[in-house]
Structure formats: C-alpha cells, structure tokens
Amino acid sequence: MQNDNSDAGFETFRVERRGDVDWVTLARPDALNAMNALMIAELAEYFGARVHDTATRVIVLRSTGKAFCAGLDLREMTGLIQEMDTAARLRFQQRLSSIFVSMRRCPQPIVCLVQGAASGGGFALALASDIRVCTPNARMNAAFIKVGLSGCDVGMSYLLPRAVGTSVAAEMLLTGSFLDANRAAALGFVSAVVEEAELEAAGTKYVDQLLQADPVGLALTKQGLQVGIDAPGIESAIANEDRQQTLLSGTDGFRARMKAFLSRAGR
C-alpha cells in the first residue's frame, strides 16, 4: 500500500512527508491541541490507514504551541457527549479508542515529541507511541478521574502499568497526578529530556537510527516487543522470535546487509 496521505486534507494536524517518514504535527495550538470531534475523526482515519501502509517506515508525532495535547476538548465535547444516548456514546468512545489500538497495531515505530502538558488523551497519545522524548517542562497525567470518569480509558489500564509499573500506574490513574519530566526519565518512560529548541533534532536522531534497519525487520521488532510483553512465558516469546528470525534470514535484505557487515569487518 502506498502512502498518499501527506496533508491529505486534514484540518487539525499537518502531515509532512520526509522520505519514508511521516511527521505528524497537531495544529490546534489556541486550544492547547485538545482533541475535538474533528481531530478524533482525523486521527482515527490517519492511524487506521497506517496499519496496512507498507510505504511509511516511521512516524513522528509532535505538536505546535506550548502544550503537546490537553486531552479531550471539554468546551466543545462535553455538551455533545451529554446529548448522546448510550449507543451513540459507545460509538463515540470506540471511535476515540480506535486511535490508540491502531497506533499499537501499525507496523511503523512512532516517535513522540512532547512539550508542555500532555493530559488525558494527549498522555495516551504519548503512551501509545514507541519512543518518547520530552522537554523539561513536560507534565503528563491521566486526567479522567478528575472529571468524574474512571481513570481507566483509551488503553491506559493496559499500557500504563507496562510503561511505569503497577504502583505508579495506580497512583496516576486513581489520583490524576502529574508525571514530570525528571520522574518520567527516572522511570524509563521517556528516552531523553531535551530543551524545546532541540526537540526536532532529537526526533531526527531517532528517525535516522530507525531507518538504518531493514524495513521488515523494523516492523517485526515492534510486533515482537508487543508479543513479548504479553507472552505468558519466555517459551512463547522465543517461539515468536524464532519465527521472525527464520523468516527474515531468508530474505534478500538479510543477505545484502550481512554481506555489507562482513565486508566492513574485513571478513
């Protein structure tokens, strides 16, 4: 499947194509990039299409303005949700949560660049990404409990304990407390903390490293990490790894890269 989505008429974010990489920039800075109905629909469309996209190798997710994403646009969405009947609310919730399912299903590693606040759904966007970099002023929380909802939303109950451990996840989901940049780095939730002026360069560094990998190997590694995290034991994880390596070791890409490696090693 070819990627033809560059800026594809999206209104709430921009998509800039750089080689085999999509740079996706949330673009509602006046609303702190909060997720209104249109942004939810557009993000669901974009990430849903990436699941079977073989032309895009890496995605960078970032935003404009002083905040990464303030979560759901409560000014716009609260009244709309309250007017829905139960069936309509469920459809809305499933549309919203499909964004994060697609982010985990898509074969492209997602590099997320976070500045300022990432709350609720904004925190979930960072959480559903693969590599995260943030600025010193980054503050992330699962705000759902603060507005009378369950703290468990859009995959949080699954992803957060795996990212920060069960105690910190329980603290954040039960209280809505913030995770600052220093603690995020200490917990291994982010790979680096950099000044905002250096955020794009940091993202580019990870992109360059990711693009050095074989495309299929890169996609299968993302899949393998997810299978390994969910595996009931080491045997299941290794069985999946064995299938991946058996498949990849028979490809032209493996043979070419191995030949180049041995040439550099003087063998």
FISE-350630 format. One record per residue (C-alpha): residue number from 1; residue in one letter; x, y, z. Coordinates in steps of 0.05 Angstrom, whole numbers. Each point is the difference from the previous one (the first is absolute). Layout:
<sites>
SITE    i  aa       u       v       w
SITE  NUM   A       X       Y       Z
...
</sites>
This chain:
<sites>
SITE    i  aa       u       v       w
SITE    1   M       0       0       0
SITE    2   Q      27      68     -19
SITE    3   N      -2      59      47
SITE    4   D     -37      57     -33
SITE    5   N     -23      35      64
SITE    6   S      49      59       2
SITE    7   D     -45      56      26
SITE    8   A     -59     -39     -31
SITE    9   G     -50      54      18
SITE   10   F       8      -8      76
SITE   11   E     -19      64      37
SITE   12   T      22     -15      71
SITE   13   F      70     -23     -15
SITE   14   R      52       3     -55
SITE   15   V      35     -58     -32
SITE   16   E      68      15     -30
SITE   17   R      32     -55     -41
SITE   18   R      76      -5       8
SITE   19   G      24     -59     -41
SITE   20   D     -32     -61      31
SITE   21   V     -20      37      64
SITE   22   D     -64      36      18
SITE   23   W       8      59      46
SITE   24   V     -69      10      31
SITE   25   T     -10      67      35
SITE   26   L     -62      14      42
SITE   27   A     -22      70     -20
SITE   28   R     -52      28      47
SITE   29   P      47      42      43
SITE   30   D     -52      50      22
SITE   31   A     -38     -58      32
SITE   32   L      64     -32      28
SITE   33   N      -8     -52     -55
SITE   34   A     -60     -29      36
SITE   35   M     -37     -55     -36
SITE   36   N     -67      24     -29
SITE   37   A     -47     -43     -41
SITE   38   L      36      16     -64
SITE   39   M      69     -16      27
SITE   40   I     -25     -66      27
SITE   41   A     -29     -19     -67
SITE   42   E      63      22     -37
SITE   43   L      48     -35      46
SITE   44   A     -42     -64      -4
SITE   45   E       2       5     -76
SITE   46   Y      75      14      -3
SITE   47   F      23     -55      47
SITE   48   G     -51     -49     -25
SITE   49   A      29       7     -70
SITE   50   R      71     -11      25
SITE   51   V     -16     -71      24
SITE   52   H       7     -26     -72
SITE   53   D      47      53     -26
SITE   54   T      65     -30     -23
SITE   55   A      29      64     -29
SITE   56   T       7      38      66
SITE   57   R      56     -26      44
SITE   58   V      -1      48      59
SITE   59   I     -49      50      29
SITE   60   V      19      61      42
SITE   61   L     -57      28      42
SITE   62   R       7      71      27
SITE   63   S     -39      64       8
SITE   64   T       2      75      -7
SITE   65   G      -6      51      56
SITE   66   K      15      -4      74
SITE   67   A     -36     -66      14
SITE   68   F       4     -68     -33
SITE   69   C     -73     -17      10
SITE   70   A     -48      19      56
SITE   71   G     -44     -62     -11
SITE   72   L     -73       4     -19
SITE   73   D     -25      69     -19
SITE   74   L     -49       4      58
SITE   75   R     -29      67     -22
SITE   76   E     -23     -30     -66
SITE   77   M     -11     -73      17
SITE   78   T     -35       0      69
SITE   79   G     -67      25     -25
SITE   80   L       4     -43     -62
SITE   81   I      13     -63      41
SITE   82   Q     -55      16      49
SITE   83   E     -50       6     -57
SITE   84   M      17     -70     -25
SITE   85   D     -39     -62      19
SITE   86   T      38     -60      27
SITE   87   A       9     -32     -67
SITE   88   A      28      64     -30
SITE   89   R      47      10      59
SITE   90   L      27     -70     -10
SITE   91   R      12      12     -74
SITE   92   F      36      65      17
SITE   93   Q      42     -35      53
SITE   94   Q      19     -56     -48
SITE   95   R      19      51     -54
SITE   96   L      45      35      50
SITE   97   S      32     -63      26
SITE   98   S      12     -26     -71
SITE   99   I      54      53      -7
SITE  100   F      43     -33      53
SITE  101   V     -14     -71     -23
SITE  102   S      23      20     -70
SITE  103   M      62      33      28
SITE  104   R      20     -66      32
SITE  105   R     -21     -42     -61
SITE  106   C      35      41     -53
SITE  107   P      68     -27     -20
SITE  108   Q      35      68       3
SITE  109   P      38      19      63
SITE  110   I     -29      65      26
SITE  111   V      47      52      29
SITE  112   C     -38      49      45
SITE  113   L      27      69      16
SITE  114   V     -34      30      61
SITE  115   Q       4      72      24
SITE  116   G     -41      30      56
SITE  117   A     -65     -34      21
SITE  118   A     -22     -68     -24
SITE  119   S     -65     -16      36
SITE  120   G     -53     -53      -8
SITE  121   G      -3     -19     -73
SITE  122   G      64      39     -12
SITE  123   F      36     -43      51
SITE  124   A     -30     -61     -34
SITE  125   L      30      22     -67
SITE  126   A      68       2      32
SITE  127   L     -12     -66      36
SITE  128   A     -21     -36     -64
SITE  129   S      63      23     -35
SITE  130   D      65     -41      -1
SITE  131   I      55      50      16
SITE  132   R     -14      63      40
SITE  133   V      41      63       8
SITE  134   C     -23      58      42
SITE  135   T      20      70      21
SITE  136   P      17      20      72
SITE  137   N     -68      33       8
SITE  138   A     -39     -62     -21
SITE  139   R     -56     -20      47
SITE  140   M     -42     -62     -15
SITE  141   N     -61     -27      35
SITE  142   A     -61     -44      -8
SITE  143   A     -52      53      16
SITE  144   F     -62     -43      -8
SITE  145   I     -11     -12      75
SITE  146   K      -2      76      10
SITE  147   V     -62       9     -43
SITE  148   G     -41     -56      31
SITE  149   L      20     -56     -46
SITE  150   S      40     -63      12
SITE  151   G      75      11      -2
SITE  152   C       3     -59     -48
SITE  153   D     -12      26     -70
SITE  154   V      25      -9     -72
SITE  155   G      48     -56      18
SITE  156   M      29      32      62
SITE  157   S     -14     -60      45
SITE  158   Y      40     -44     -48
SITE  159   L      56      45     -23
SITE  160   L      17      41      62
SITE  161   P      18     -56      49
SITE  162   R      46     -30     -54
SITE  163   A      34      68     -10
SITE  164   V       9      24      72
SITE  165   G     -16     -59      45
SITE  166   T     -64     -17      38
SITE  167   S       9      46      60
SITE  168   V      14      63     -40
SITE  169   A     -56     -18     -49
SITE  170   A     -49      -9      58
SITE  171   E      22      67      30
SITE  172   M      -9      36     -66
SITE  173   L     -67     -32     -19
SITE  174   L     -31       5      69
SITE  175   T      22      72      15
SITE  176   G      12      33     -68
SITE  177   S      69      21      26
SITE  178   F      51      27     -49
SITE  179   L      63     -34     -24
SITE  180   D      54      53     -11
SITE  181   A      60      -6     -46
SITE  182   N      50     -20      54
SITE  183   R     -43     -56      27
SITE  184   A     -19     -22     -70
SITE  185   A      74      -8     -16
SITE  186   A      15     -36      65
SITE  187   L     -56     -49     -14
SITE  188   G      24     -12     -71
SITE  189   F     -65      27     -28
SITE  190   V      39      49     -45
SITE  191   S      65     -14     -36
SITE  192   A      27      71       8
SITE  193   V     -17      68      28
SITE  194   V      23      57     -45
SITE  195   E     -13      74      -7
SITE  196   E     -57      19     -45
SITE  197   A      47      30     -52
SITE  198   E      33     -68      -5
SITE  199   L     -63     -42      -4
SITE  200   E      -3      -7     -75
SITE  201   A      74     -17      -4
SITE  202   A      -9     -53      53
SITE  203   G     -57     -30     -39
SITE  204   T      41       1     -63
SITE  205   K      56     -38      35
SITE  206   Y     -47     -57      18
SITE  207   V     -30       0     -69
SITE  208   D      68      -5     -33
SITE  209   Q      17     -59      45
SITE  210   L     -66     -35     -14
SITE  211   L       8       8     -75
SITE  212   Q      66     -38       2
SITE  213   A     -39     -64      15
SITE  214   D     -30     -45     -53
SITE  215   P     -73      22     -11
SITE  216   V     -30     -68      15
SITE  217   G      48     -11      58
SITE  218   L     -21      67      29
SITE  219   A     -74     -17      -4
SITE  220   L       9     -69      29
SITE  221   T      41      27      57
SITE  222   K     -57      46      21
SITE  223   Q     -47     -60      -5
SITE  224   G      48     -44      37
SITE  225   L       6      48      58
SITE  226   Q     -75       1       8
SITE  227   V      -5     -76      -4
SITE  228   G      56      -6      51
SITE  229   I     -32      47      49
SITE  230   D     -65     -40      -3
SITE  231   A      31     -69      -4
SITE  232   P     -19     -48      57
SITE  233   G      72     -24       4
SITE  234   I      68       2     -32
SITE  235   E     -16     -60     -43
SITE  236   S     -57      37     -35
SITE  237   A      44      61     -11
SITE  238   I      57     -41     -28
SITE  239   A     -47     -39     -45
SITE  240   N     -22      66     -32
SITE  241   E      73      23      -5
SITE  242   D      18     -66     -34
SITE  243   R     -54      10     -53
SITE  244   Q      23      72     -12
SITE  245   Q      73     -18      -8
SITE  246   T     -15     -60     -44
SITE  247   L     -41      44     -46
SITE  248   L      50      57      -3
SITE  249   S      63     -42      -8
SITE  250   G     -27     -24     -67
SITE  251   T     -10      70     -30
SITE  252   D      42      38     -50
SITE  253   G       4      57      51
SITE  254   F      34     -45      51
SITE  255   R      49     -28     -51
SITE  256   A      19      70     -24
SITE  257   R       8      28      70
SITE  258   M      40     -60      24
SITE  259   K      46       6     -61
SITE  260   A      11      74      14
SITE  261   F      13     -14      74
SITE  262   L      52     -54     -15
SITE  263   S      32      46     -51
SITE  264   R       8      56      51
SITE  265   A      27     -50      50
SITE  266   G      53     -22     -51
SITE  267   R     -26     -71      -5
</sites>
